[in-house]
Amino acid sequence: MPEQYNAKGVFPVQVRGRVPIDPLNLAIRRDDRKCILCGQCVEACERVQTVMGHYDLPLIDQIPCIDCGQCTLWCPTGAITEVDDTAKVIRALENPDLHVVVQTAPATRVALGEEFGMPPGTDIELQQVAALKALGFDTVLDTNFSADLTIMEEATELVERLHGKGPLPQFTSCSPGWVKFCEMFYPEFIPNLSSAKSPMTMLGAMIKTHYAKVRGIDPAKIVSVAIMPCTAKKSEAARPEMNGAGMLWEKPEIRDIDIVLTTRELARLIKSRQIDLAELKPQPYDRLLSEYSGAGVLFGVTGGVMEAAVRTGYYLASGKRPPDALLDLQPVRGLKGIKEATVDIPGAGQIRVAVCSGMSNARPVLDAIRKGEKHWHFVEFMGCPGGCIAGGGQPRSALPPSDAVRTARMNALYSLDERQTVRLSYENSEIKAIYDNFLGKPCGELPHRLLHTHYQDRSMHLNAKKA
C-alpha cells in the first residue's frame, strides 16, 4: 500500500492506524507493504511518547518525530524499522585508504546476545569486540570512556550552575530523542539543557582530534562508526553542529560521527558474515579512549546518568570522595517512570534531583517546573522507557517491549558497575590523562569547542498543542 501524500505531494498525511513518517527521516522508515494498520505504532507514539496527537493539524513543514524508534519495537510485522546503514559500513571497511574506528555504547553489550539466542541481559561485551574485529574494524573503542568524559563536563557545569552560572534545574542532554522533544514541545527550557554533548558525539570528536594526533592519522581519512541502542543517534550524528573536530581542524566537512548502526543492524552485519558470536574468543577493547569506570556503564539505564553525575558532583563540590550510599543510590534506580531524591553535598547543600524516562513522563515533570510546583536542581531525562537498555534500536525480544526484558538488561549493567575496581568518573586514569595532556580543565576553552553544543527552537515548525 503506497504512502499517502498531502495536496502538495510533499509530506505523508495521517492515515488511521499508523503514524506518519517523513520519507526523508534519517532514523526510521516504514515498508507500507508490511503495514497492517494495527495501530500499535500509534499506541507507542501517542501514549508512550506523547508525540503524535500532541500537535495540531495541518502540519506546517515537517512531520513531528523525535526519532526515538519506539514504534519499531511495537510494530508486530516489522514494517517500521531503523534506516539501514550497514552498506555504508561495508563500503568503508572495504576501502583500504580509510581507517575505520568503531565505538560501542553501554546498553549494546547486554542486548546484542539476544539476537543470537542468548537470554536477555547476557553480557557479551568482549565477544562483541571480537565480532567487530572479525568484521574488519581497525580500532574498537568503548563509549563508556566518553560517558565518564560527559560526566566530568556535565557535573562541572552543574556545580557552576549551583553557584549562579546558569539556570536551574539543569537537564541532561545525552538522549537525542529527549533533546528533540524539548526543542519541539518545551523550547522555553532549552537554556536548562546541559550544553554537554552525548558520550557518542564526544568520543567522535576525540577520535578525530586526540586519537588522530596520537596515532598519526589524517582525520579526513578516519571513518567514525558508532554502535548504539538508539535510532535517534542517527539523526543526532547528522546535526550540523556535530562537527567539533572539523571546526578545530578548520575543515568543517569533517563530522564527529560518520555512521551509526543500531544493535539490530550490528547483529545483521555479523550474521551476514556468518560469524558465530557465541563461539568467539573474547577480545579487549583497543587502548586509548576505552578505559571506563562503573559510573560510565550506568549511562545505559534510567537514573544512571543522574547517579554517575551525583558521584562526581559530590567530589567536585566538596573535594571529598562520595560516601558508599551514593554508589547505590536506590531512589533513582528501577523502572518507575518518575523518581526523585535529595542528596546532601558539602559545599552545595541539599540537592534535589529527579529522573524520568519515556516522554509521557517528561510532560508532567516539565509542566510542574513550568508552573513552579517543583524546584529540582538537576533532572535526568531519557527518551525511551527504561533508558537506553530499551532504546528503539535494541533487539525486539518482546512485543510490545516488556519490563522483564528491561529489568534483565538493567540488572546486567548494575552488575558491571559493581564489579568495576573504579566506580567514579573522576578516578578514571585515562580521563585524568586526557585533561592533563590535551583538554585542559573540564568546561574550559577546548572542551567547550569540542565537547559542548547548542540547541534550536523547533516549535516554529509545528503547531504544538500547549499544555
N, C-alpha and C positions, 0 to 999 in steps of 0.2 A: 504494500500500500504506500503510494508516494506521499511525501510530506506535503502539507497544505500551506500555501504562502498567502501573505496579505495582498491587498489590492495593488501594491507597488511591486509585488514579486520579490520582496527582499527578505522579510522575516517570516518564519513559520507562524501561523496563527494557532491559537489554543484549540486543541481537539479534545473533546470529552474523553477522559480515561487515560490521558497521558500528559506529561509535562512537555512544554515547548522547549526545543533545544536548537540553538543557533547552529546552522551548518558550519560556521566558522569557529565554533567553540574549540579552544585549544586543549581541553581536558577530557570531555566526554562526547560521545556520539551515539546515535540510535540507528539500528537497522530496522526500518519500518516493516520489512517482510517478516520479521520475527515478532513484532508487537501484536499482542492480542487484546489490547485496550482493557487490561485488567484493573488498572488504576493503582497498582502498587507503587509506581514511581510518584504518583500524585500524593499518596499517603506519606511517603518519605519526605517529599519536598514541602508539602503544605503543612503537615502536622509535626514531623520530627525536626525539620529545619526552618520552618515558617518563612519560606521564600515565596513560592507560588501561592497566589491568593492574597498576598500582603502588599500588592501594588495594584493600582487602578489601570484599567484598560481604556482606550487603546494604548499600547506601548509607544514610546517616542522613537528611539533609535537603537534600542538593544533589547534582547531578551534577558531579563534579570536571572542571573545564575551565579552562585558563589563557587561553582566548580568542585564542590566537595565530593561528588560521586556517590553519595549515599543511595541515590536512585539505582546505581549499578548493583548495589548489594541487595536491593529489594526486588529487582526485576526477575521473575521466575523463568523467563525464556532466554535470558542473556541478550535481549535486544539492545539494552543500553550497556555500553562498555566504555573503558577508557580509550582515548585516541592512541592507536598502536604506533609506537616509535621504535620498535625493535629493528626495523630495517635500517634506520639511521645509525644505530649502534653497530650493526653488522658491517655497514659500509665503512665506518670509522675504523673498526678492528681490522678490516682487510686492507686498509691503506697504510703501506709501510712508512710513509712520510709523517704520519701522525703519532703522537704519544697519547694514549688513551688512559685516563685516570678515572676510577670509579669510587664512589663513597656509598656506604650502606647505613641507613637510618636505624635507630634503636629497635623500632617495632617490627622491622622485617625479619629479624633473626628469630623471633618467637612465633612466626606465622608462616614463613615460606615452606616449612616442612609439611604443612597441611596439604599443599599441592602435590605432595609425593606420598600421601597415605599415612603420615605421622599424626599423632594426637595433637589437638590444639595446645599451644604453649610449649611445644618441644623446642628446646634451644639448639639451633643448628648454626650458631654464629660462625664457627671456624670451618664447617663444611660449606657454608655459603661463600666464604673467602676462597676455598679450594675450587668451587664451581666457577667463580669469576675468573680465577687464574686459568682454569681449564678452557674458558671461553676465549682467552687471549688478551685480557686487560693487562696493561703494562704495570699498573700500580693499583693496589686496593687499599683504600683508607676508610677510617671509621668516623661517621658523623657524630658519634659520641664525643670525640675530641672537641668538635666545634660546638657541641651542646655546652661543654664546660666553658668554652670561649664566650658563648652567648650569655651564660650566667655571669661571667666577670663583667661584661658590658652592662647587662640589664640590672644586676644588683647594684653596681656603681651608680647607674642612673637613678635607681630607686632611692639610694641614700642621698643623692643630690636633691631629688625632689622633696624628700622629707625635710631638707634644710631650705626649702623655699625656691629651688631652681626648677620650677615646672609644676604643672597642675597635677593634683591628686584626685582620685586614685590613678595610679599608673596601671595600664593594661598591658598584658603580654602581647607579643606580636609575632610569635613563631608559627601560628596556624594561619595559612593564607586564606582558607575558607572563611574563618572568623574575621580576618582583616577586611576582606571584600564585603562581608556582611555589614561591618561597621561603616565602611565607606558608603555603602548604598543606603542603609536604613537609619543609621545614627551618626551622620557626619559631624555633628557638633562635638562628638567625643574623639575626633581624630587627634587633637592635641594630647589626649590622655594615652594614646598608644605609645609604647616604648619605641624609640627610633631604632632599636637594635634589629638587625636583620635576623632571619631564621638561621638555625645551625647549617642547613643545606647551603644557603647562599653565602654565609660567612666562610664556610670551607671552600666553596667555589672561588671566592676572592683570594683566599690564602693559597690555593693551588696555583693560581696564575700569577702570583707575586712571590711569596716566600719560597714555596716549593720550586717554582720555575728557576728562581735565582740560585737556590742551593744545588739543584740538580743540573744547572747549566743548560736549560731547555728554553727555546723561544716560546713564550706564552701563546703566540699565534699558532703554534704547532700542537698545542695541547687541546684535546677534546675532553671536557669535564662532564662525566656522566654521574647521575645520582639515582640510587635505588631507593624508592620512597613508598610508604604505605598509602600515599595520598595523591589523588588525581589532581587536586588543586595546585600541587607543586609544579605541574606542567605550565600552568598559566603564570604562577609566581616567577618561574625562571625567565619567562618572556617579558616581564615588566621592564619597560625601558630603563628604569633606574638601577636594574640589577647588573651593572657593568662597572663595579668599583675598580676592578683590576684594570679594565680598559682605560678608565679615566686616569688612573695612576700612570699607566704607560703612555698616555696621550694617544691611545688607539681605541676610541670608543666603540668600535665594532666588536672588540673582544668581550664576550659575555662571561659572567661569573660561572654560570651553568649552561652547558650546551644542550644536553638531552636528559630528560627524566623518564625513567621506567618505573612502573608500579611493581609491587611484589608479584602480581599475577603475570605481568609482562616478563619479568625475570624468569619465572617458572616456565613460561612457554619457550623462552630462549634456551634455557637449559635442556628442556625436553627435545627441542628441535635438533640439538647436537648430540642427542642420545647419551647424555651424561646422567649416571645414576648417583643422585645426591647422597643417598644413604650409604653408598659404598666408598665415598671419597674419604681420603685420609685428611684429617683436619690440618689446616694451614693457618699461620698467624697473619694478621694484617701487616702491611709494609710499615717500616719505621718512618718517622717524621709525619706529624699530623694524624696520629692514630691513638696515642695514649689517652685513656679516659678514666674518670672517677665514677663511683656508683651514682653520683648525682647526675652525671650525663646520661646514664641509662634511663633514668626516670622520665626523661622527656617524652617517652613513648606512651605514658599513661596520664589520664586526667588527674590533676593535682601534683603531678611530678615536677613540672616546671616551677610551681609555687614552692614545693618542698625543697628543691635544689636551690632556688633563689634565696629562700629564708636561711638556709645553712650558710651560704656565703655572705648574705646581707648582714647576718649576725656578726660575722667576723669583721666585715668592713666597717660597721658602725661602732663596734665595741673594742676591736683589736684582740678579742678573745675567741678561743675555739668554741663552737656551739656545744651546748650540753647534749648528752646522748638522747634526750627526749626529742630533740629536733632532727635526729636521724631516723625517727619512726613517728612522723607527725600524723597520727591516726585521724584527726578531724578532717584532713584533706584527702584521705585515701578512700578507695572504694568507688563504686559506680553511681552513687547518688548524683543526680543532675546538678544540684547546687549545694555547696558545702561552705562552711565558714569556720574561722579560727581566729584566736587572738594570741599573739606571740610577744613576750616581754623581751626587749632587746636593750641592754645597757647602752646608754648614749642616744637612744632613739625613742624609748618609752614603749608603750603598748601599741603594737602594730596590728591593725585589723585587716584580715585578708579574706578573700572569697575565691571560690573555684567553681566554674560551671563548664559543662560540656554539652554539645548539641545546641543548635541555635534557638530552639524553642525555649531553652532555659536561659539563654542570653537576654531575651526580651524582658522578662521580669526583673532581672538584675540591673539592666541598663535603665529601665523605667524607674526603678527605686532610686537609683543615683540621680536621675533627671529630676525627680520630684523632691529630692532632698530627704528621702526617708532612710537612706543608708549612707554611712560615711566610712567606707573602707579606704585603706591606704594603697592596697595592691590587689588586683583581680586578675586571675588567670582565666582565659577563655580558650577552649578547644572546639573547633568546628564540628567534630564528629562525636556522637555519644560514646563515652569511654575514652576518648582521646585517640591518638594515632594508632593504637592497637586495633581500632575498629575503623580505620581510615577507608576511604572509598576505593583504594587500590589494593586492599588486602584480599586474601582468599575468601571465596563465597562458601564458607564451611557450614553455614546455616542460613536458611531463607524463611523469614527475614532474619537479620543478624540477631544472635541470641546472647543473653547475659552470661550463659555458661561458657561460650567461646571467649567472650571478652574477659571473663574472670580468669580463665586458664592462661591467656596471654599476659594479663596484668600481673598475676602471681609470679610468672616466669621472670618478668622484668624486676619485680621487687626482690626476687631471689638473687638475681645477678647483682643488684645493688648491695645486698647484704654480704655477698661473697667477695666484693672488692676490698683490697687492702686499703686503698684510698677512696674515701666516700665524699670528699669535699672538693669542689671545683678548683678552689684556690690552692689546694695542695697538689694538684696535677703538675708534675715536674716539667712536662713539655709545655704546659700553659705558662708556667713561670719563665721558661727559657724563651718563648716566643715574644713575650713582653720585653724581656731584658735585651734580646738580640735584634728585635725587628719593630715591634709595635709601639714600644714606649709604655705609657701608663694607660689603664682602662679609661675609655671615654676621652682619650687625648686626641690630638690633631689627626694622626694617621689612622687610628681606629675609627674616627668619625668619617674619614674619607672612604675606608674600605668596608667597615662593618656596620654602618648605620645607613638608614634610608629615610624616605619621606612618603607620604600618602596623598591620595586625592579624593575630593568630594565627588562621588559617583551618583549622588541622588538627583543631580540635574538631568540625568539620562533616563529617569523613570519617574512615574507618578506614584511615589511611595505613599501608602496609607499611613497616616500619622497615628501614633498610639494615643 
